[in-house]
């Protein structure tokens, strides 16, 4: 129903920057939330940032001031600009889209993930 494809991951030194991109396709509702999650080895997947179709944003405390999420609603793309990267940002980053007609019946779609590695 919905496909998400990420790109932009890679290896960067601490303090550097990367920009992740995600393209969504398929049956995308008018109102939805797109975001980025990450999962480091041995850790649970965590929310990094999300953005609604109304352009409301939410960030994990650990990335506030360093990461910026944005979206192009016409193109159904979302980007994550990451600056001041730290080794603890190393993880697989997953694009996410959440949508649904009812609060208790929302569906999550996930991209395949893109690796971000930050060296010290």
Rosetta silent file (secondary structure, phi, psi, omega in degrees, C-alpha in Angstrom):
SEQUENCE: XXXXXXXXXXXXXXXXXXXXXXXXXXXXXXXXXXXXXXXXXXXXXXXXXXXXXXXXXXXXXXXXXXXXXXXXXXXXXXXXXXXXXXXXXXXXXXXXXXXXXXXXXXXXXXXXXXXXXXXX
SCORE:     score description
SCORE:     0.000 S_00000001
   1 L     0.000  -46.033  178.359    0.000    0.000    0.000 S_00000001
   2 E  -131.274  133.709  176.862    2.781    2.407    0.928 S_00000001
   3 E  -121.100  137.561 -179.637    6.420    2.120    0.014 S_00000001
   4 E  -126.450  131.632 -179.388    9.207    4.152    1.556 S_00000001
   5 E  -127.737  120.508 -179.588   12.722    4.356    0.189 S_00000001
   6 E   -97.315  157.721  173.755   15.530    6.027    2.113 S_00000001
   7 E  -156.347  163.322  173.792   18.820    7.352    0.889 S_00000001
   8 L   108.190   -5.485  178.741   21.684    9.496    2.092 S_00000001
   9 L   -69.623  168.246  179.390   23.267    7.423    4.811 S_00000001
  10 E   166.982 -166.522 -179.722   26.982    6.974    5.085 S_00000001
  11 E  -105.253  131.225 -179.284   30.097    7.419    7.150 S_00000001
  12 E  -144.740  150.295  176.452   30.937   10.808    8.596 S_00000001
  13 E   -77.151  154.463  176.329   33.268   12.159   11.240 S_00000001
  14 L   -53.781  136.704 -177.127   31.952   13.559   14.478 S_00000001
  15 L    91.616   -9.934 -178.864   30.802   17.112   13.972 S_00000001
  16 L   -84.171 -173.824 -176.178   29.952   16.498   10.363 S_00000001
  17 L  -132.247  151.661  172.905   26.656   16.572    8.542 S_00000001
  18 E  -144.492  153.721  175.408   24.481   14.256    6.524 S_00000001
  19 E  -124.915  120.182  177.118   21.143   14.628    4.837 S_00000001
  20 E   -97.052  143.479  178.509   18.760   11.707    4.691 S_00000001
  21 E  -128.714  151.356  179.171   15.939   11.581    2.192 S_00000001
  22 E  -142.776  131.026  177.427   12.865    9.411    1.942 S_00000001
  23 E  -112.983  127.262  179.584   10.415    9.061   -0.901 S_00000001
  24 E  -105.883  144.059  176.773    6.948    7.686   -0.252 S_00000001
  25 E  -146.318  161.418  179.580    4.650    6.184   -2.818 S_00000001
  26 E   112.137 -149.669 -176.909    1.397    4.290   -2.884 S_00000001
  27 L   -86.463   84.817 -176.640   -1.880    4.904   -1.118 S_00000001
  28 L  -101.392  124.559 -179.879   -0.981    7.947    0.929 S_00000001
  29 L   -72.213  160.359  178.984   -3.736    9.706    2.817 S_00000001
  30 L   -59.323  -43.773  179.687   -4.154   13.451    2.796 S_00000001
  31 L  -107.823  123.804 -179.008   -3.302   13.649    6.481 S_00000001
  32 L  -158.027  171.416  176.424   -0.365   11.668    7.722 S_00000001
  33 E  -123.656  129.201  174.216    2.771   11.837    9.773 S_00000001
  34 E  -114.625  147.823 -178.063    6.187   11.096    8.380 S_00000001
  35 E  -162.169 -179.441  178.628    9.249   10.685   10.459 S_00000001
  36 E  -123.611  132.651  172.711   12.588    9.139   11.092 S_00000001
  37 E  -119.405  161.458  176.332   13.406    6.450   13.587 S_00000001
  38 E  -140.921  154.734  178.578   16.735    4.882   14.326 S_00000001
  39 E  -140.998  118.482  176.075   17.980    1.683   15.819 S_00000001
  40 L   -92.651  157.106  179.660   21.465    1.090   17.097 S_00000001
  41 L   -54.787  130.437  178.694   22.838   -2.403   17.681 S_00000001
  42 L    77.131    4.589 -179.235   21.392   -3.882   20.845 S_00000001
  43 L  -120.770  161.235  176.784   18.948   -1.039   21.310 S_00000001
  44 L   -77.668  155.614  175.312   15.289   -0.501   20.633 S_00000001
  45 L   -67.241  135.769 -178.238   14.093    1.556   17.740 S_00000001
  46 E  -130.141  151.084  176.396   13.535    5.146   18.795 S_00000001
  47 E   -71.723  132.995  174.472   11.871    8.173   17.316 S_00000001
  48 E   -99.710  -53.360 -179.555   14.272   10.768   15.987 S_00000001
  49 E  -161.528  154.054  175.852   11.911   13.286   14.448 S_00000001
  50 E  -145.716  159.469 -178.798    8.507   13.475   12.870 S_00000001
  51 E  -146.915  135.949  179.807    6.489   15.964   10.893 S_00000001
  52 E   -91.003  172.149  174.831    2.789   16.191   10.145 S_00000001
  53 L   -68.970  -16.359  172.644    1.079   17.377    7.002 S_00000001
  54 L   -89.192    6.054  176.398    0.396   20.535    8.991 S_00000001
  55 L    70.457   19.229  169.681    4.159   20.916    9.413 S_00000001
  56 L   -75.890  138.865 -176.418    4.126   20.350   13.138 S_00000001
  57 E  -122.674  157.809  176.685    7.390   18.776   14.209 S_00000001
  58 E  -146.415  135.692 -177.928    8.652   16.746   17.093 S_00000001
  59 E  -128.012  147.890  168.671   12.226   15.811   17.909 S_00000001
  60 L   -64.249  144.092 -179.367   13.939   13.527   20.309 S_00000001
  61 L   -56.323  -33.434 -176.107   15.652   15.527   23.011 S_00000001
  62 L   -69.027  -16.434 -177.216   18.982   14.077   21.978 S_00000001
  63 L  -117.150   -3.669 -179.531   18.819   15.627   18.514 S_00000001
  64 L   -58.291  134.242 -179.323   17.096   18.939   19.157 S_00000001
  65 L    86.404  -12.513 -179.653   19.083   21.798   17.730 S_00000001
  66 L  -113.595  -35.439 -178.187   21.148   19.488   15.565 S_00000001
  67 E  -108.854  147.245  176.006   18.645   17.763   13.294 S_00000001
  68 E  -132.950  126.486  177.653   15.966   19.334   11.144 S_00000001
  69 E  -102.615  143.669  178.418   13.107   17.454    9.547 S_00000001
  70 E  -148.524  162.449  178.450   11.250   18.768    6.540 S_00000001
  71 E  -145.945  153.923  172.722    8.847   17.472    3.950 S_00000001
  72 E  -113.905  101.646 -174.889    7.574   18.192    0.509 S_00000001
  73 L   -65.801  -32.177  179.648    3.911   17.244    0.611 S_00000001
  74 L   -66.981  -34.838 -178.387    3.498   17.569   -3.131 S_00000001
  75 L   -98.666   -5.221 -177.301    6.274   15.070   -3.757 S_00000001
  76 L    55.383   47.972  175.837    5.630   12.926   -0.669 S_00000001
  77 E  -122.325  154.449  176.576    9.194   13.169    0.433 S_00000001
  78 E  -136.803  143.921 -179.022   10.722   13.812    3.808 S_00000001
  79 E  -129.567  153.414  175.549   14.264   14.784    4.652 S_00000001
  80 E  -128.884  109.623  176.118   16.364   14.831    7.764 S_00000001
  81 E   -89.564  119.178 -176.449   19.220   17.285    7.843 S_00000001
  82 E  -114.606  125.900  177.255   21.691   16.172   10.466 S_00000001
  83 L  -131.261  165.549 -177.848   24.486   18.388   11.688 S_00000001
  84 L    54.930   42.477 -174.860   26.863   18.249   14.589 S_00000001
  85 L   -64.427  144.752 -179.450   26.768   14.484   14.378 S_00000001
  86 L  -120.855  155.765  177.586   27.972   12.476   17.326 S_00000001
  87 H   -54.664  -33.511  179.527   29.134    8.871   17.570 S_00000001
  88 H   -70.284   -7.528  173.238   25.987    8.079   19.522 S_00000001
  89 H   -80.714   -8.498 -179.782   23.981    8.998   16.434 S_00000001
  90 L   -60.989  124.753 -177.416   25.312    5.872   14.767 S_00000001
  91 E  -178.322  170.472  166.563   22.364    3.686   13.860 S_00000001
  92 E   -87.911  126.341 -178.497   20.219    2.422   11.065 S_00000001
  93 E  -101.485  129.794 -177.196   17.764    5.164   10.244 S_00000001
  94 E  -115.816  132.846  171.546   14.288    4.212    9.093 S_00000001
  95 E   -79.811  142.481 -177.082   11.762    6.359    7.341 S_00000001
  96 E  -135.360  141.964  171.495    8.255    6.026    8.721 S_00000001
  97 E  -129.611  129.759  178.844    4.796    7.014    7.582 S_00000001
  98 E  -121.000  132.281  179.282    1.791    6.794    9.855 S_00000001
  99 E  -156.070  161.621  178.939   -1.754    7.273    8.670 S_00000001
 100 E   167.508  158.138 -179.987   -5.300    6.229    9.348 S_00000001
 101 E   -83.153  -20.539 -176.650   -8.869    7.392    9.547 S_00000001
 102 E  -129.099  146.307 -178.850   -9.192    6.628   13.242 S_00000001
 103 L   -60.066  -36.471 -178.437   -6.949    7.305   16.178 S_00000001
 104 L   -92.025    8.573  177.905   -7.147    3.692   17.312 S_00000001
 105 E  -141.482   70.080  178.228   -6.605    2.303   13.832 S_00000001
 106 E  -109.713  149.277 -176.028   -3.479    3.841   12.461 S_00000001
 107 E  -119.091  139.322  178.479   -0.979    2.076   10.262 S_00000001
 108 E  -108.857  136.020  176.595    2.751    2.372   10.192 S_00000001
 109 E  -123.419  145.267 -172.382    4.873    1.872    7.112 S_00000001
 110 E  -129.873  144.199  170.699    8.620    1.555    7.119 S_00000001
 111 L   -80.522  179.104 -176.242   11.483    1.987    4.759 S_00000001
 112 L   -80.380  -16.001  179.784   14.300   -0.485    4.471 S_00000001
 113 L    96.921  147.157  175.480   16.686    1.611    6.536 S_00000001
 114 E  -135.582  134.691 -174.382   19.893    3.439    5.782 S_00000001
 115 E   -80.453  131.440  171.720   23.059    3.166    7.828 S_00000001
 116 E  -119.629  122.254  179.305   24.548    6.240    9.455 S_00000001
 117 E  -123.506  125.377 -179.021   27.940    5.798   11.052 S_00000001
 118 E  -115.410  118.064 -179.242   29.648    8.615   12.919 S_00000001
 119 E   -90.228  150.042 -178.682   33.291    8.148   13.783 S_00000001
 120 L   -84.175    0.000    0.000   34.922    9.806   16.765 S_00000001
